Amino acid sequence: MFTTATYNETDLVHRLNNGDQQAMSELYDRFSGALLGVIMKIITDQATAEDVLQETMVKIWNNISSFDTTKGRLFTWMINIARNQSIDKTRSKSFKNTAQNSSLEDSVYVSETIPAAGASADTLDVKNWLLHLPEENRKLMRMAYFMGYTQEEISKELNIPLGTVKTKIRNSLIVLRKKLNVT
């Protein structure tokens, strides 16, 4: 019978750095559901979101050596990769062409179908993190991290000075790090 190994974060990163495919399988099993949820906040088409998840996992595999444990947690690093891959996809010409050709009916209820399968005790519910913030900061964080807005775009959209947007997002990240005990 095949048994699945479970690694702590340090072991997992070490094994990934050594090219351990079983560790990559463990990483996928533990975090793919949460990463897909983040991706689907930006890309509502299920098939495209799954493609971006695949691209994200490949990028994680290829760039695990650049992960620095002194700068944060593995999950946070992976969320940033997933978010950036999603934003890059939405800004691509092929995505814009596809979006113009898809019907509204195809995407109306997609955001309600974000899968919870694969979630584990180690998988954090990103949406609930934001509940620790004031409403205005939650809005900025949603725009920046789930909707793919740049800080400059948020500034223009909400008619708030860019420095204020940057400060509120930075302060929000500090609050979330403290709440999550992330250094």
C-alpha positions in Angstrom: 0.0 0.0 0.0 1.3 3.5 -0.9 1.7 5.9 2.0 1.9 9.6 1.8 4.6 11.3 3.8 3.8 14.5 5.6 6.6 17.0 6.0 6.9 20.1 8.1 7.7 23.3 6.2 11.4 23.1 6.8 11.6 19.5 5.6 9.3 20.2 2.7 11.5 23.1 1.5 14.7 21.1 1.9 13.2 18.1 0.0 11.9 20.4 -2.8 15.4 22.0 -3.1 16.8 18.4 -3.5 14.3 17.7 -6.4 12.1 15.3 -4.3 9.0 14.7 -6.5 7.2 13.1 -3.5 7.6 16.4 -1.6 6.2 18.2 -4.6 3.2 15.9 -4.5 2.8 16.6 -0.8 3.0 20.4 -1.5 0.3 20.1 -4.2 -2.0 18.1 -2.0 -1.6 20.5 0.9 -1.9 23.8 -0.9 -3.5 23.5 -4.3 -7.0 24.1 -3.0 -6.1 27.3 -1.3 -4.0 28.5 -4.2 -6.8 27.8 -6.7 -9.1 29.8 -4.4 -6.7 32.8 -4.7 -6.4 32.4 -8.4 -10.2 32.2 -8.9 -10.6 35.5 -7.1 -8.8 37.0 -10.0 -9.7 34.6 -12.9 -13.2 33.3 -12.7 -13.0 30.8 -15.5 -12.4 27.4 -13.9 -10.4 25.9 -16.8 -8.2 29.0 -17.1 -7.7 29.1 -13.3 -6.7 25.5 -13.3 -4.1 26.2 -16.0 -2.8 29.1 -14.0 -2.6 26.8 -11.0 -0.5 24.4 -13.1 1.8 27.2 -14.2 2.1 28.3 -10.6 3.1 24.9 -9.4 5.7 24.6 -12.1 7.0 28.0 -11.2 7.2 27.0 -7.5 9.1 23.8 -8.5 11.5 25.7 -10.7 12.1 28.6 -8.3 12.0 26.9 -4.9 15.7 27.7 -4.4 14.8 31.4 -4.3 12.4 30.9 -1.3 14.0 32.5 1.8 12.6 31.2 5.1 13.9 34.4 6.8 11.5 36.5 4.8 8.3 34.7 5.4 6.4 31.4 5.2 6.2 29.1 2.3 2.5 29.5 1.9 2.7 33.3 1.7 5.5 33.0 -0.9 3.3 30.6 -2.9 0.3 32.9 -2.7 2.3 35.7 -4.1 3.4 33.5 -7.0 -0.2 32.4 -7.7 -1.4 36.0 -7.5 1.3 37.3 -9.8 0.7 34.4 -12.3 -3.0 35.3 -12.2 -2.4 39.0 -12.8 0.0 38.2 -15.6 -2.6 36.0 -17.2 -5.3 38.7 -17.0 -3.0 41.2 -18.6 -2.1 38.9 -21.5 -3.5 39.6 -24.9 -4.8 36.0 -25.3 -6.8 36.3 -22.1 -8.3 39.6 -23.1 -9.3 38.2 -26.4 -10.9 35.1 -24.8 -12.7 37.3 -22.2 -14.2 39.4 -25.0 -15.6 36.3 -26.6 -17.0 34.5 -23.6 -20.6 35.0 -22.5 -21.6 36.6 -19.2 -23.7 33.6 -18.4 -20.7 31.3 -18.3 -19.1 33.2 -15.4 -21.9 34.5 -13.3 -21.8 31.8 -10.6 -18.2 30.7 -10.8 -17.0 32.7 -7.8 -19.4 30.7 -5.6 -17.8 27.4 -6.7 -14.3 27.8 -5.4 -13.3 24.3 -4.3 -12.6 23.5 -0.7 -11.3 20.0 -1.6 -7.7 19.4 -0.7 -7.9 21.9 2.2 -6.1 20.7 5.3 -5.3 22.1 8.7 -2.3 23.7 7.2 -4.4 25.5 4.5 -5.3 28.9 5.7 -8.5 30.7 4.8 -7.2 33.8 3.2 -10.5 35.6 3.2 -10.8 35.4 6.9 -7.4 36.9 7.4 -8.9 40.2 6.3 -11.4 40.3 9.0 -8.7 41.5 11.3 -8.5 44.8 9.4 -10.6 47.9 9.3 -13.1 47.9 6.4 -11.2 50.5 4.3 -8.0 48.4 4.6 -9.9 45.2 3.7 -11.1 46.9 0.6 -7.6 47.9 -0.4 -6.2 44.4 0.3 -9.0 42.8 -1.7 -8.3 45.1 -4.6 -4.5 44.5 -4.5 -4.4 40.8 -3.7 -7.6 39.3 -5.1 -8.7 41.6 -7.9 -5.2 42.2 -9.3 -5.1 46.0 -9.0 -1.7 47.7 -8.7 -1.3 50.3 -6.0 -1.4 53.0 -8.6 -4.7 51.7 -10.0 -6.2 51.5 -6.5 -5.1 55.1 -5.9 -6.8 56.3 -9.1 -9.9 54.1 -8.7 -10.6 55.2 -5.1 -9.2 58.8 -5.5 -6.8 58.2 -2.6 -3.2 59.5 -2.7 -0.7 56.8 -3.7 1.3 57.2 -0.5 -1.8 56.6 1.5 -2.6 53.4 -0.4 1.0 52.1 0.1 1.0 52.9 3.8 -2.4 51.3 4.4 -1.4 48.1 2.5 1.9 47.9 4.3 0.3 48.5 7.7 -2.4 45.8 6.9 0.4 43.3 6.0 2.1 44.1 9.4 -1.2 43.5 11.3 -1.8 40.2 9.4 1.7 39.0 10.1 1.2 39.6 13.8 -2.2 37.9 13.8 -0.8 34.9 11.9 2.5 34.9 13.9 4.5 35.2 10.6 7.9 36.8 10.9 
